[in-house]
């Protein structure tokens, strides 16, 4: 339904995964089953029951459409959501245990400092706050209750990790690890890959035959209309009248009213698209419709607009090599496959100790380059993740790395140079950083402590009953 979809579009849920509270539910596992008489309890934490009603309320406030839940039941979506509810409930119990509170004054301050509700001069705008509540279909008390819960949880973790002071040797060790210089030799592998223009027609035909089903191109015919407050209600404001009409359009869709009738009833303009093939140069709106094509007739949110669309026809065809764009895409896939196979074979040689310095010198053939990385954060040449990988390897080892342009290099760890910390400002910075590391480690220990403190059990029979509700 679009009313729930409107809210769902503003959440972090994407496809199957959901945002779960801080403490992972996997620490507790499934636990033992409940007695058959306790059919209204979906989970139990020590002596505290979580009822089916609690779980349903949690699902409703998650703003995830029922259709999304229904489609992902076999992928564990309900178990993931229950994990979130258990984690939230457990943290609420911990908050009560430590008598943590948030005053109304502090809560009000948090709202007024929320950047979503500020104007260009950083002043709080109540109209922005009210618009946020309206667009998300939540009341002010509900929003403030959620905010209070998040702040109490934050205070809980601040309380658990308070008073941490790192010893000097750990601060010094962290500084040296992150700031020592690293000298590497490297070879650009681009010259070792087969070039796109070197693939023959025979190579192309073989590639198409081997990957016929995967390479078929999907073409769509569809109609769509862009909807915004101006063309739906005559004003630029996202008000209740606008959302009422959006909800009515959704009702019309569910009642199978034709696309053309809806367009006429709401005095909207529409556009017809034939033989649409997804390419990155197409309009963002039409690409968005293509991505949503599994639902033939729907209204979706896109940036500041809504898009009403109707898929007329969907057809998959073998690639037309006379289409120069398609031919280029096929050659690109062949190039990437060849590149992948070459890299995989090279990594295998390195892993199996069949690649040594002599192999490196021979492969470089006087094209070996040397670079000095100034710290583990030095990403001027290579991608930051590649740099972190390099710093984790021993001397004289080999690996493959990349830069931000996706060029691949074969690299050799040549030398490390340690730097002595003399700057007091850096000392303070790394003291804070090391304290943070220790705090994170302490919170992991706190997770284990909660594992022993709380006994979490699930009622699998009740969970199955909830699943049946969505089927």
N, C-alpha and C positions, 0 to 999 in steps of 0.2 A: 504494500500500500504506500502511496506517495507520502502520506502524512508521517508515517514512520520512516520512510526512505529519506525524507527531507532532514530528519534528525540524524539518521544513520550516516548520511553523507558528511556530517560534521564531526563524526567520531573517528577514532583511529582504527576501527575494525576494518579489515580488508580481506574479503573472501572468506577465509576459514579462521585466521588467527584473531585473537582478541587480546586486549591489554589486560594483563593480570596484575593484581596488587604485588607489592614488593616481595613478599615471602613466597617462594615457590611451593605449591601444594604437593609436588612430587616427594617432598621429604616424608610425608606421612603414608603415602601409598593408599591402598584401597581399604584396609582394615577389615574387620569381620562384619558379617551381615547382621541386621537387626532381626528381632523376632517378628513373625508375620503379623502380630497384632498392632505393631507400631507403624501403620501404613501411611500416616500423615507426616512422618519425619524423613527427610531426604538426607540429612547428615547430622552428626552429633559430635560436639567438641566438649570433651569431659562430660559434664552433666547438662550442658546447654544444647537444646535441640534447635535445628534449623528446619522449619516446616516447609511443606510443599508451597504454601502460600507465600512464605518468605522468598523462596526461590523464584516463583512466578513474578512476584513484585520486582525482584532483582532483574529478571529478564526484561520486564516491561521498561524499567528505568535505564536499561542498557541501550535502548533505542535501536536494537537490531531487528530488522523485519522478520516476521515469522517465516516468510518464504526462504530467507537466507538460512535460518536455523534448520528448517525442514530439509533443505538441499544438502546440508553438511552434517546431518546426524551421524552418518557412518564414518565421519572423519573426527568424531570426538568433540564436536562443538559444545554440546551440553556439559560434558565433563570439564571442558576448559572454563566454561562460564561458572559452573559450580565451584571450581577451584578458586575463581575470583571471589565468590561470595564467602567461601570458607576463610580465605585469607583476610578479607575485610572484617569478618566477624571476629576472627582470632585477634586481630590488631585492636579492635574495639574493646575486647576483653582485657588486653594488655594496658590500654589507655586507662580503663577503669581501675585496674590493679595499681597503677602508679598515681592515681588521682590527678591526672592532667586535665587542665581546663583551658578554654579559649574565651576571653571576655567579649561582650558585644562590641566594645570599643575597638578591640583589635580586629574583629571580624569586619566591621565597617571600614576600617582603614585598609584592609586587604582588598576589599571590593573597589574602593575609591582609587587604589593604586594599580588596579588591573589595566594594563595597556589597551585592552580591547574596548574599554569604556572611556578612554581619554581622547580629547580633541587634539588638534595640531599644537596647541599651546600647553599640552600635558595637564589639562583641567578635566576633572570628572564630568561626564555628560550623562545625566539620568536617562535621556532619551535613547542613548546607545545601550545602556543597561537594559532598559525595557524592551528594546528591539531584539536584543540577544535572547531574552527570556521568551519573547513571542515566537521568534524563529525556531527556537528549540523546544517549544511546547512544554516549558517548565514554569512553575511558579517561583516567586522570589523566596518564599520559605524553603522550598525544595532545594533550590540552588544554594542557599545559605547553609542548609543542613549538610549538603555534600562538601561545601567549602570548609565548614567546621571540621568535618571528618578528615579531610586531607591535611588540614593544618595540625590537627591533633596527632595524626600519624607522623607527620614531619617532626613535631615536638618529641614524640616518643623516640624516634631514631636519634635525634639530637641529644636526648637525655641519656640514651644507652651509650653513645660514643663520646660523651663529654669528658673533659679532663685529660685527654690523651696528649702526651708530650714525647716526641721521638728523641732517642739518644743521638748524640753527635755523630757516632760512627755510621748509623743508618742514613742520616742526612748526607754525610760525605759520600757514602756508597752510592746512593741514588744520584747524586750530582755527577759522580765519575761515570756511572753507567750511561747517563743521558748526554753527557758533554764530551766524552772522549772522542777524538778524531779517528776516522776510519779511512784507510787508504785501500782502494779496490782497483783491480784491473777488470776491464769489461770489453765485450765484443757485441756489436749490434748484429742481431740475427736476421735482419731484413734481407741481406744479400744471400742468405742461405735458403730462402723460401722460393718455391716455384712462382714465377710471375704470371699475372692473369693473362697476358697476351701470349703466353707459351702453351696454353691449353688448346689442344686440337679439337676439331669437330667430333672426332672419335671419342676423345676424353669427355666431352660434354654429353654426348649420347649415352655413354656408359654411366655417367653420373645420374642422368635423368632416369635411366632404366632401373638403377639400383635404389633410387629414392622417389619413385613415381608418385606414391600416395602422399608422401610428406611434402612434395613440391607443388602439388596442385594449388592453384590460385583461386581464392574465393571472390566472387563478384556479387554485388548487391544492387537491387533496385529498391529505393525507399523514398518516402515523402516525410517532410518534417516542417515544424513551425517553431520559431524562436518566441518564447513568451517572457515578458517582463512586466513590472507594474505599469509602465507607461502604456503598452498596447493592450493590457488586460483590464485595467481600471481607470486609465486616463491620468494617473498621477505617478510620480517617481518613487513613492514611499512603499516599502514592504509592510503593509498594514494588514489587519485582520481580514478586510474585504478581499485583498489579493489572495491570501492563503485559503479563504473560503472558496474562491473560484478555482484555485488549483485543486482543492479537495473534490470539487464537483467534477472537474475534468477526470480525476482518477475514478470517480464513481461511474462516469460515462464509459470509461475504458473497460471497467469490470463488467458493465452491462452490455458490452460488445457494441456500443454505438460506433458507427463508422467514423474513420478519421475525418472524412470530408464533412460529416455532419457536425462534429465538434468544432472544426475550423469555422464553419458557417455560424454556428450558435454563438460563438464567442468573438466573431468578427475578426479573425486572425488571418494573416497571410501565410502561405506555405510554399515550399519549394520541392520540385521533383528531381531526383537523382537517379540516373541509369548507369549500369555497368561500373559501379564504384569499386575500385581496387585500392586497398590500403597502401598509400605511399606517404612518406613524411612531408611531402610538399602540399598535401591536401589540407583543407581547412580543419581546424581543431574540432569544430562542432561535428563535422561529418566523420572524422576519425573516432570521436567519442560515441557516435551512434553505431559505428562498425563494431566497437569494442562491446557495446551493449546488445548486440544482435541476437543473442540467445533468447531474449524476450522480444517477440515480434512487434508488440504494440505497447508502448509505455510512455511515461513522462519522467524525465530525469533532470537532475540539477547540474548545471554547467556554469561555473564561475558565478556571475551575478544574474544569470538567466535560467529559465527552465526550457527544456527541449521536449516537445511532443513529437513522436515519430512513429511511423508505421513501416515495417519491412514488407515489401511487396514480393520480392523474389530473392532467393539465395542460390547460387550455383558455383560449383567448383570445377575448374577447367585445368587441363595440362598447360604448362607454361608455353606461351607463344614466343619463340625465339626471334621472330621478326620484330617483336616489340623490344627496342633497344634498351629501354629501362629494365625490362624483365631479364633480358640477356645479361645485362650488367649485374643484376642481382644474383643470377645463377653463377656467373664467373666469380663473384664475390664470395659465395658460399663454398665454391670449389677451392678458392684460395685459402679461406679460413680453415677448411678441413685439412688441406695439405699442411698448413702452418701448425695446426693442432697436432697432427701425427708426427711432424718433425720434432716439435717441442716434447711430446710424450716420450719419444724414443731417446732424446737427449737426457731427459730427467731419469729415465730408467737406467741409462748407462752410469749416471752419477750415483744413483741410489745403490746400484749393484757394484760400485767401486771399479767400474770398467772405464772410468774417465779420470785422467791424471794431468799433471802439469805439462807433460810432453804433448798430450792430446790437445790441451788448451793452446799451447804455443803453435802447434801445427795448424790448428783450426784458425787461429788469429792471423797467421801469415803476414806478419808485420802491420796488422790493422788493430792491434790491441791498444786500447786507450786506458789512461789512469786518471783517477779523480780522488780528491780528498774530501770526505764528508765531515763537516764541522761538528755535527751532533746527531743524535737520534731523531731530531726534528728537522734536519736539513733535507728538504724535499725540492731543492732548486733543480735537480736533475732527474731524480727518480720519484715515483709515487711513495707517499709517506709509509704505506704498509710494506712496500718493498724495502725501504730503509730500515724499518723496525726488524724485518726478517734478517737483513744483512748483519745488524748489530747482535743478533742472537746466535750467529754461527761462529765456529772456531776458525782460527787462522788456517789458510791454505785450503779451505773448503770451497766448493763450487755450488752455484744455484742459478736459477733463472729469475729475473726480476723485470719489472715494467716501469715505464714512465707514464705520465698522465695522458699522453697521446696514444697509449696502448702499444708502443714499440716494445719489443722484447729483447732482453740482453742476457748474455751469459756472463756471470760475474764470478770473480775469485777474490776471496778475502786475503788481502796482502799484508796489512799491518794495522795495529791499534796504537794510538798515542794518547795517554792519559793527560788530563788537564787538572791542575791544582786550583781549588776554589779560594779566591782571595777577596772577592767582592761581598761585602756584608749584606747588601740588598739581595744578592742571589742566595745567601745563606738563609735569609728570612723567607724568601720564596720557596726554597726547597724544604725548609722546616714545615711550612704550611702543607706542602704537597705530600711530604712523608707522613705528616699527621693524618692527612686524608686517606692515604693508603692503609695506615694502621686502623683507622676508623672503619674502613670498608672490611678489613679482615675481622674486626671485632663484630661487625654486623653479621658476617657469615657465621661466626661462632654463636652469635645470638640466635640465628636460625636453628642451629643444632640444639641450642638450649631449649628453644620452643618445641623442638621435636620430642624432647624428653618430658617437657612440662605439660604438653597437651596431647590427649589421645583423640585422634580424629578418625571417625568411622563413617562410612557411607552406607546408605540403604539402597542396594542395587535394585531391588524390586521396585522401590518407589521411583528411582531414576528411570527405569524402563517404562513405568506408567506415564511419567512426564514425556518421555520420547513418543509414546503412543499418541499422546495428545497432539503432537505436531505432525504425525503421519496421516 
